[in-house]
């Protein structure tokens, strides 16, 4: 096989990321031409040796110091040697896509409810450390038989798994640290994108890759889960209202007894008046009626629960929570809001 005296690669497509020179028989003195945005790595025996940046390089023992120990020079500087030559494209690849093939289970921090989430978006990367990239990612891969090079889709396939694996933890961390419901994620999509980018960047740096952009474009929750959550939230709100009613009733009763106790301590005051008005504990209470309710009514003490049920601020606040959780749309919110305000 003829010795190679000129090594150069003109990429036919910007999609090319890595290309291996087809021949390994090279001679010292050969011309290595590296285009702008390219970098070349020499391999021998499975080990990465010298790297060359853009420019024209005459291969000699002077600029191949690591090969010097491996090469004898019996031919006056024209010694042939074998080595793998890898060209790496260092331009930015921006329009790469990522997406979860299956749903990721996330616990909603506001409602403590498990939600199935799928996410989709775009990302971009640039190779900053070609030696680390070649050794860890490319390894012994061969060029695609149809294209003659390793394209971005091959690199993309490798890293999609890395992105999705880290995405689950990053999503959970974002919702917890931001105290944001999963159902409100669409309104915080830019913050979510920046958070995930910062979280996954160190892992990519390990492979000699810089994340230049990472965007979450869509967060998807199955319709059946949204409906199920809506039903559960509605029941939870009913339970909260019942609990508040019981607390309000108990508070009313306790306050009534406190008032009676103070009146009893005043011999000439409220206790005698209450007895005179026919509100004695023995004669004034109807059979089968809770004592707290009769005494509270006699002293004109209103139930806190009744006040809460009629408080428009509480109603509007709950209505806004349902809108933020996408349980009702804007039109439904506006209609209900008008009804509440009109009832004031």
VONUVO-74729 format. One record per residue: residue in one letter; x, y, z of N, C-alpha, C in turn. Coordinates in pm, whole numbers, padded with zeros to 5 digits, always signed. Last residue first. Layout:
BEGIN
AXYZXYZXYZ...
//
This chain:
BEGIN
X-07170+03994+04644-07125+04074+04759-07226+04187+04790X-07236+03866+04414-07308+03825+04535-07269+03908+04658X-07060+03957+04224-07197+04005+04218-07275+03973+04344X-06831+03811+04288-06831+03955+04311-06973+04011+04310X-06917+03554+04210-06878+03580+04350-06885+03730+04381X-06963+03591+03936-07071+03547+04024-07040+03579+04170X-06706+03656+03847-06813+03757+03837-06930+03722+03929X-06577+03411+03891-06532+03531+03962-06641+03637+03962X-06704+03251+03706-06723+03224+03848-06682+03344+03932X-06611+03373+03466-06754+03361+03494-06780+03342+03644X-06330+03346+03488-06391+03480+03481-06540+03475+03515X-06300+03064+03489-06255+03145+03602-06325+03280+03605X-06393+02998+03238-06466+02949+03355-06429+03030+03480X-06192+03126+03088-06331+03167+03073-06415+03123+03193X-05958+02990+03163-05972+03131+03195-06117+03178+03187X-06049+02662+03295-05986+02753+03201-06017+02897+03240X-05947+02449+03569-06050+02526+03497-05978+02618+03400X-05713+02328+03628-05835+02250+03652-05956+02319+03591X-05463+02442+03623-05525+02402+03496-05646+02313+03514X-05372+02549+03853-05350+02404+03837-05414+02350+03710X-05463+02806+03832-05319+02783+03822-05288+02637+03800X-05740+02760+03880-05694+02810+03749-05547+02782+03729X-05735+02677+04146-05784+02584+04044-05743+02628+03905X-05644+02913+04266-05564+02790+04275-05606+02689+04170X-05861+03083+04216-05733+03110+04150-05642+02987+04154X-06050+02967+04386-06076+02970+04241-05947+02993+04164X-05941+03021+04631-05953+02881+04588-05976+02873+04437X-05966+03303+04622-05835+03241+04637-05837+03096+04590X-06242+03339+04611-06160+03382+04498-06021+03318+04502X-06317+03237+04865-06367+03175+04742-06281+03211+04623X-06185+03418+05031-06151+03275+05037-06196+03204+04910X-06315+03653+04957-06170+03642+04939-06125+03496+04939X-06582+03620+05032-06548+03617+04889-06398+03602+04865X-06713+03423+05280-06602+03517+05256-06562+03513+05109X-06895+03234+05346-06945+03352+05274-06836+03453+05242X-06748+03046+05481-06820+03003+05361-06868+03121+05278X-06661+03199+05698-06565+03154+05597-06635+03115+05468X-06898+03235+05838-06827+03352+05787-06732+03312+05676X-06953+02974+05904-07048+03046+05820-06982+03168+05760X-06739+02918+06071-06748+02850+05942-06843+02921+05848X-06783+03067+06297-06673+03108+06208-06683+03042+06072X-07113+03151+06393-07018+03044+06358-06911+03097+06263X-07173+03408+06631-07183+03354+06496-07075+03249+06471X-07355+03449+06914-07219+03420+06867-07230+03351+06733X-07576+03522+07076-07554+03588+06946-07410+03571+06897X-07635+03378+07290-07544+03489+07313-07505+03558+07184X-07797+03183+07184-07854+03272+07284-07767+03395+07306X-07620+03045+07018-07727+03123+06957-07785+03222+07055X-07454+02928+07211-07396+03022+07115-07503+03107+07051X-07638+02762+07334-07578+02872+07410-07520+02975+07317X-07701+02590+07121-07805+02670+07186-07746+02788+07262X-07446+02479+07049-07523+02554+06950-07628+02642+07017X-07363+02351+07282-07284+02463+07229-07364+02546+07131X-07548+02144+07312-07544+02254+07408-07470+02374+07354X-07746+02014+07052-07612+02033+07110-07607+02157+07197X-08061+01884+07142-07990+01987+07065-07854+02009+07129X-08206+01711+07305-08151+01657+07181-08076+01759+07097X-08422+01957+07438-08371+01819+07441-08320+01778+07305X-08310+02294+07474-08403+02196+07420-08342+02057+07419X-08239+02481+07760-08183+02403+07650-08283+02299+07603X-08332+02617+07988-08333+02687+07860-08287+02605+07742X-08315+02480+08222-08447+02507+08165-08441+02558+08023X-08042+02434+08288-08141+02329+08304-08268+02354+08227X-07899+02663+08234-07855+02539+08171-07959+02430+08183X-08110+02943+08165-08038+02855+08257-08005+02724+08190X-08240+03140+08032-08133+03069+07961-08050+02986+08057X-08429+03321+08113-08472+03185+08084-08368+03105+08011X-08344+03560+08200-08394+03558+08062-08436+03418+08020X-08237+03503+08442-08364+03572+08437-08425+03571+08300X-07997+03394+08363-08096+03308+08427-08235+03371+08419X-07875+03623+08260-07900+03509+08172-08006+03417+08231X-07858+03777+08487-07940+03823+08376-07974+03709+08282X-07682+03630+08640-07818+03648+08687-07911+03692+08576X-07453+03653+08471-07509+03521+08499-07653+03532+08545X-07385+03931+08454-07439+03860+08338-07504+03728+08370X-07403+04021+08791-07400+04062+08652-07464+03966+08557X-07348+03975+09051-07462+04061+09022-07476+04094+08875X-07127+03797+09041-07250+03757+09109-07369+03845+09071X-06924+03689+08815-06979+03822+08847-07118+03801+08906X-06880+03430+08752-06793+03486+08853-06839+03625+08897X-07054+03396+08545-07085+03332+08673-07001+03389+08785X-06922+03524+08338-07046+03582+08388-07081+03525+08525X-06709+03351+08293-06681+03486+08341-06806+03550+08400X-06855+03131+08200-06774+03117+08321-06742+03255+08380X-06968+03229+07968-07055+03191+08081-06976+03183+08211X-06735+03259+07812-06817+03375+07846-06907+03347+07966X-06650+02995+07788-06562+03093+07852-06642+03215+07897X-06863+02888+07643-06842+02845+07781-06750+02940+07856X-06819+03023+07397-06944+03040+07471-06927+03003+07617X-06572+02925+07315-06582+03067+07346-06709+03096+07427X-06640+02657+07267-06542+02690+07371-06554+02837+07412X-06822+02687+07052-06866+02629+07179-06772+02667+07293X-06653+02795+06855-06771+02869+06900-06817+02819+07036X-06470+02586+06820-06422+02715+06871-06539+02797+06926X-06632+02392+06711-06570+02367+06840-06523+02499+06903X-06695+02515+06468-06802+02484+06564-06745+02463+06703X-06442+02530+06345-06517+02651+06374-06624+02627+06477X-06379+02258+06317-06295+02343+06401-06369+02469+06440X-06579+02184+06142-06572+02123+06274-06489+02207+06368X-06510+02341+05918-06640+02357+05981-06640+02301+06123X-06261+02241+05849-06269+02378+05896-06401+02403+05967X-06343+01989+05761-06253+02000+05876-06260+02139+05935X-06495+02062+05538-06559+01992+05650-06475+02005+05776X-06292+02174+05379-06404+02257+05422-06476+02194+05542X-06129+01952+05336-06075+02069+05406-06188+02157+05460X-06303+01794+05185-06260+01747+05316-06206+01863+05399X-06321+01951+04955-06441+01925+05034-06404+01881+05175X-06057+01938+04867-06111+02068+04907-06238+02051+04990X-06045+01667+04802-05960+01719+04910-06012+01854+04960X-06217+01654+04587-06253+01584+04710-06171+01636+04828X-06067+01808+04402-06201+01850+04442-06243+01784+04572X-05839+01651+04378-05828+01784+04436-05964+01835+04482X-05949+01425+04253-05890+01411+04386-05879+01548+04454X-06029+01535+04008-06128+01473+04097-06075+01465+04240X-05781+01618+03908-05889+01715+03927-05994+01661+04024X-05649+01374+03881-05601+01471+03979-05708+01575+04009X-05799+01263+03675-05794+01196+03805-05750+01293+03914X-05740+01443+03470-05879+01427+03515-05882+01363+03655X-05464+01403+03445-05514+01535+03480-05657+01526+03534X-05463+01136+03367-05406+01172+03496-05452+01311+03540X-05580+01152+03118-05648+01074+03220-05594+01105+03360X-05393+01305+02975-05524+01361+03005-05594+01284+03117X-05049+01310+03084-05163+01240+03024-05297+01297+03069X-04855+01595+03032-04915+01510+03136-05036+01442+03074X-04559+01738+02907-04685+01670+02876-04727+01581+02993X-04392+02024+02823-04414+01929+02933-04553+01869+02913X-04171+02151+02578-04307+02104+02612-04302+02005+02727X-03915+02246+02559-04018+02307+02477-04159+02267+02518X-03631+02324+02720-03750+02241+02737-03862+02311+02661X-03311+02358+02587-03445+02414+02598-03548+02303+02620X-02988+02455+02596-03075+02344+02636-03212+02402+02663X-02673+02526+02451-02813+02561+02472-02891+02435+02508X-02420+02428+02490-02434+02569+02451-02578+02616+02458X-02232+02225+02681-02373+02247+02647-02390+02395+02615X-01931+02085+02574-01994+02201+02635-02140+02209+02587X-01743+01792+02634-01851+01857+02560-01907+01973+02642X-01577+01604+02753-01518+01704+02666-01619+01781+02585X-01703+01447+02932-01677+01387+02802-01616+01487+02704X-01742+01615+03146-01658+01497+03165-01618+01434+03033X-01933+01786+03054-01795+01833+03055-01697+01718+03076X-02164+01646+03111-02118+01652+02973-01973+01699+02964X-02184+01691+03387-02171+01554+03337-02120+01552+03194X-02219+01971+03404-02096+01908+03455-02076+01765+03404X-02485+02003+03281-02362+02048+03216-02235+01983+03271X-02713+01939+03424-02653+01833+03343-02518+01873+03282X-02777+02175+03566-02765+02048+03637-02691+01942+03556X-02802+02376+03381-02697+02387+03483-02672+02254+03552X-03025+02271+03243-02897+02292+03173-02782+02300+03273X-03223+02283+03439-03179+02151+03391-03043+02164+03320X-03246+02564+03467-03213+02479+03582-03157+02344+03536X-03323+02650+03213-03195+02695+03269-03151+02606+03385X-03576+02522+03194-03470+02495+03096-03333+02531+03153X-03717+02642+03406-03693+02498+03407-03578+02461+03312X-03733+02904+03318-03660+02874+03441-03625+02726+03448X-03895+02857+03092-03760+02914+03076-03674+02886+03199X-04135+02755+03202-04056+02672+03111-03914+02724+03093X-04339+02817+03375-04201+02837+03421-04103+02765+03330X-04579+02745+03272-04560+02887+03298-04417+02919+03341X-04562+02470+03268-04562+02542+03140-04538+02691+03158X-04590+02387+03534-04458+02387+03472-04454+02471+03344X-04809+02350+03689-04778+02489+03656-04647+02501+03579X-04821+02088+03753-04926+02138+03665-04906+02284+03626X-04624+02063+03941-04598+02009+03807-04700+02064+03707X-04588+02361+04137-04661+02240+04102-04623+02194+03961X-04298+02474+04301-04389+02491+04187-04458+02357+04160X-04074+02522+04463-04209+02511+04522-04315+02537+04416X-03820+02511+04376-03896+02628+04334-04035+02632+04395X-03740+02267+04483-03668+02388+04522-03743+02515+04484X-03931+02093+04359-03920+02103+04504-03855+02234+04545X-03892+02131+04085-04025+02153+04141-04019+02170+04292X-03614+02068+04061-03665+02199+04025-03799+02226+04092X-03595+01800+04143-03525+01904+04218-03583+02041+04189X-03744+01675+03939-03788+01666+04077-03724+01776+04162X-03583+01739+03715-03722+01783+03722-03770+01784+03867X-03342+01607+03780-03343+01752+03765-03485+01808+03775X-03414+01337+03781-03370+01399+03906-03379+01551+03897X-03486+01317+03505-03579+01279+03610-03542+01346+03742X-03254+01385+03364-03370+01472+03359-03467+01443+03472X-03068+01190+03366-03048+01300+03460-03170+01391+03467X-03177+01026+03166-03144+00970+03297-03131+01080+03401X-03194+01197+02948-03317+01149+03009-03290+01093+03149X-02917+01237+02892-03005+01350+02924-03127+01302+03000X-02829+00979+02835-02767+01053+02945-02857+01168+02990X-02985+00919+02611-02998+00838+02733-02941+00909+02854X-02880+01109+02439-03020+01118+02477-03044+01037+02605X-02617+01043+02378-02640+01136+02487-02786+01152+02525X-02636+00860+02167-02562+00825+02288-02605+00913+02405X-02777+00999+01975-02833+00877+02030-02766+00840+02162X-02590+01201+01914-02718+01236+01976-02780+01114+02043X-02398+01061+01782-02362+01122+01909-02489+01154+01988X-02553+00995+01560-02492+00889+01640-02454+00941+01779X-02622+01244+01460-02730+01158+01507-02675+01043+01591X-02388+01360+01372-02443+01408+01499-02554+01317+01551X-02189+01087+01234-02268+01209+01232-02325+01245+01368X-01894+00969+01133-01985+00959+01246-02057+01091+01257X-01873+00890+00780-01831+00962+00900-01930+00933+01012X-01981+00764+00564-01836+00772+00571-01784+00846+00692X-02247+00713+00513-02201+00851+00510-02049+00864+00513X-02284+00438+00522-02354+00516+00421-02299+00657+00406X-02136+00342+00733-02107+00291+00599-02172+00375+00491X-01999+00557+00974-02121+00504+00913-02092+00462+00770X-01682+00453+01109-01769+00549+01042-01892+00479+00985X-01662+00271+01417-01625+00295+01278-01723+00392+01216X-01543+00298+01750-01652+00305+01653-01596+00328+01513X-01368+00279+01958-01337+00199+01839-01450+00202+01737X-01417+00598+02079-01351+00470+02102-01315+00400+01973X-01610+00804+02118-01593+00740+01988-01530+00603+02003X-01607+00859+02402-01729+00846+02324-01708+00765+02197X-01351+00861+02518-01466+00814+02594-01589+00785+02509X-01165+00946+02320-01136+00829+02403-01263+00773+02465X-01286+01175+02206-01252+01058+02124-01237+00933+02209X-01309+01345+02432-01426+01305+02355-01398+01178+02275X-01046+01385+02514-01140+01322+02606-01261+01268+02529X-00953+01514+02278-00890+01392+02329-00985+01315+02420X-01110+01743+02252-01121+01636+02152-01059+01505+02203X-01291+01938+02426-01173+01857+02457-01177+01734+02367X-01516+02053+02316-01410+02141+02364-01281+02066+02395X-01779+02041+02098-01669+01962+02152-01555+02056+02190X-02097+02163+02181-01972+02187+02110-01864+02104+02178X-02457+02149+02139-02331+02116+02206-02213+02152+02117X-02804+02194+02223-02689+02216+02135-02560+02192+02211X-03144+02079+02213-03021+02112+02281-02909+02131+02180X-03501+02082+02266-03382+02086+02181-03260+02119+02265X-03770+01867+02387-03702+01994+02364-03586+01980+02267X-04004+01726+02620-03943+01731+02487-03874+01867+02470X-04134+01494+02862-04075+01623+02828-04005+01613+02694X-04394+01364+03065-04307+01348+02950-04258+01486+02908X-04487+01242+03382-04448+01357+03300-04363+01310+03182X-04721+01152+03615-04642+01102+03503-04615+01217+03407X-04716+01219+03962-04760+01261+03829-04666+01202+03725X-04828+01177+04295-04742+01132+04185-04801+01167+04049X-04857+01446+04523-04929+01352+04439-04838+01309+04324X-04838+01675+04687-04786+01544+04731-04853+01431+04656X-04899+01925+04607-05013+01838+04638-04971+01699+04685X-04648+02044+04577-04758+02119+04639-04871+02029+04685X-04477+01862+04449-04444+01909+04584-04557+01983+04653X-04554+01565+04288-04586+01707+04290-04565+01760+04432X-04313+01342+04197-04406+01373+04305-04430+01524+04307X-04292+01184+03881-04250+01296+03965-04355+01317+04072X-04187+00954+03646-04271+00972+03764-04211+01081+03853X-04192+00994+03302-04109+01004+03422-04201+01032+03540X-04287+00787+03026-04319+00888+03127-04221+00878+03244X-04062+00733+02744-04168+00695+02838-04188+00804+02940X-03888+00886+02598-03968+00784+02529-04084+00737+02615X-03832+01227+02609-03848+01106+02689-03936+01007+02613X-03600+01390+02392-03736+01364+02438-03740+01235+02517X-03421+01621+02184-03426+01521+02290-03572+01505+02333X-03232+01728+01897-03359+01706+01969-03341+01603+02080X-03022+01992+01793-03036+01852+01832-03162+01838+01916X-02924+02234+01676-03061+02187+01653-03075+02038+01681X-02651+02298+01717-02756+02358+01798-02891+02287+01789X-02327+02246+01738-02444+02174+01687-02563+02215+01773X-02046+02436+01658-02161+02419+01746-02273+02345+01673X-01744+02269+01551-01848+02369+01536-01965+02336+01629X-01543+02084+01551-01569+02154+01677-01673+02265+01663X-01492+01767+01429-01556+01894+01397-01597+01963+01527X-01198+01586+01407-01313+01619+01492-01364+01758+01455X-01035+01315+01261-01072+01455+01246-01199+01480+01328X-00785+01089+01343-00925+01124+01361-00944+01275+01349X-00577+00844+01235-00592+00989+01234-00742+01022+01238X-00371+00589+01358-00507+00630+01324-00515+00783+01334X-00063+00482+01212-00137+00553+01317-00278+00582+01267X+00255+00365+01127+00110+00346+01121+00046+00418+01240X+00521+00498+00928+00466+00452+01054+00315+00438+01037X+00830+00532+00749+00685+00507+00753+00642+00464+00892X+01070+00786+00748+01028+00660+00807+00877+00644+00801X+01222+00985+00648+01104+00944+00570+01044+00814+00623X+01455+01034+00783+01342+01118+00814+01217+01084+00737X+01628+00833+00680+01656+00975+00662+01536+01064+00685X+01546+00578+00751+01528+00622+00613+01544+00774+00597X+01552+00497+01016+01658+00445+00928+01651+00501+00786X+01434+00572+01282+01457+00663+01170+01569+00612+01079X+01159+00427+01459+01301+00430+01423+01318+00518+01301X+00915+00521+01689+00954+00517+01549+01107+00518+01536X+00840+00568+01948+00789+00446+01886+00844+00424+01746X+00931+00809+02031+00982+00692+02102+00943+00562+02033X+00781+00979+01870+00925+00968+01850+00983+00844+01916X+00521+01014+01940+00550+00905+01847+00700+00881+01833X+00536+01233+02100+00496+01108+02162+00521+00989+02071X+00614+01437+01920+00706+01392+02026+00668+01260+02089X+00571+01548+01656+00510+01423+01701+00596+01364+01813X+00721+01759+01580+00585+01788+01626+00504+01662+01656X+00967+01627+01534+00961+01748+01617+00821+01779+01665X+00934+01427+01361+00956+01386+01500+00950+01507+01592X+00665+01553+01156+00805+01521+01182+00819+01479+01327X+00444+01662+00925+00461+01564+01032+00608+01524+01043X+00362+01986+00889+00451+01885+00832+00485+01787+00943X+00044+02128+00875+00150+02076+00961+00232+01972+00884X-00160+02402+00847-00087+02300+00771+00034+02258+00851X-00459+02451+01053-00333+02491+00989-00274+02377+00908X-00613+02395+01369-00622+02442+01231-00487+02489+01180X-00431+02152+01576-00539+02248+01550-00530+02295+01405X-00364+01824+01678-00326+01935+01589-00449+02022+01564X-00231+01604+01929-00343+01673+01867-00292+01791+01786X-00082+01280+01997-00076+01423+01970-00204+01475+01906X-00255+01017+02121-00125+01085+02134-00142+01234+02103X-00448+00768+02268-00448+00900+02205-00314+00967+02230X-00421+00419+02199-00396+00533+02287-00395+00663+02207X-00432+00201+02033-00548+00227+02117-00531+00344+02212X-00200+00214+01885-00214+00110+01986-00328+00135+02082X-00249+00552+01839-00164+00438+01806-00173+00338+01920X-00392+00844+01700-00404+00727+01787-00303+00622+01742X-00412+01192+01688-00342+01073+01642-00356+00964+01748X-00665+01421+01607-00604+01342+01713-00538+01220+01650X-00739+01753+01505-00700+01616+01469-00631+01549+01588X-01010+01975+01455-00894+01937+01535-00867+01789+01508X-01174+02250+01288-01137+02109+01303-01022+02094+01402X-01211+02517+01255-01310+02448+01337-01284+02297+01347X-01034+02513+00948-01089+02588+01059-01203+02508+01124X-00857+02202+00871-00940+02318+00841-00982+02391+00968X-00539+02083+00845-00654+02087+00936-00731+02215+00909X-00327+01874+00682-00402+01999+00665-00528+01991+00749X-00015+01744+00691-00145+01733+00758-00213+01869+00748X+00214+01593+00482+00145+01718+00514+00007+01688+00575X+00492+01389+00587+00363+01407+00521+00299+01537+00568X+00706+01351+00746+00720+01449+00639+00590+01472+00564X+00671+01004+00788+00716+01132+00842+00744+01227+00727X+00385+00848+00642+00530+00865+00654+00559+01000+00718X+00135+00600+00713+00176+00740+00698+00329+00746+00705X-00128+00405+00706+00013+00400+00664+00058+00541+00627X-00394+00402+00750-00311+00419+00868-00163+00417+00835X-00678+00547+00583-00550+00473+00581-00472+00501+00707X-00907+00703+00626-00921+00562+00589-00791+00481+00591X-00953+00896+00918-00884+00885+00790-00874+00738+00751X-01269+00932+01057-01141+00864+01067-01078+00852+00929X-01454+01197+01192-01419+01121+01071-01280+01062+01089X-01728+01339+01364-01599+01271+01371-01577+01192+01242X-01945+01491+01267-01882+01524+01395-01742+01466+01402X-02141+01616+01007-02027+01533+01045-01966+01583+01175X-02324+01807+00938-02368+01704+01030-02252+01620+01081X-02230+01960+00744-02207+02011+00878-02251+01911+00983X-02076+01763+00492-02195+01808+00561-02157+01860+00698X-01836+01682+00391-01943+01705+00294-02069+01763+00358X-01528+01814+00503-01655+01754+00541-01762+01784+00436X-01226+01730+00399-01325+01834+00374-01463+01772+00397X-00925+01646+00534-01065+01605+00529-01152+01728+00511X-00597+01513+00470-00690+01626+00476-00832+01571+00471X-00265+01445+00422-00383+01404+00500-00473+01525+00517X-00018+01316+00225-00105+01432+00241-00234+01385+00309X+00117+01082+00202+00199+01202+00224+00115+01329+00232X+00103+00744+00276+00026+00866+00268+00117+00985+00294X+00236+00485+00073+00242+00565+00194+00168+00697+00172X+00051+00222-00079+00130+00344-00089+00126+00423+00041X+00084-00119+00000+00000+00000+00000+00088+00124+00000
//
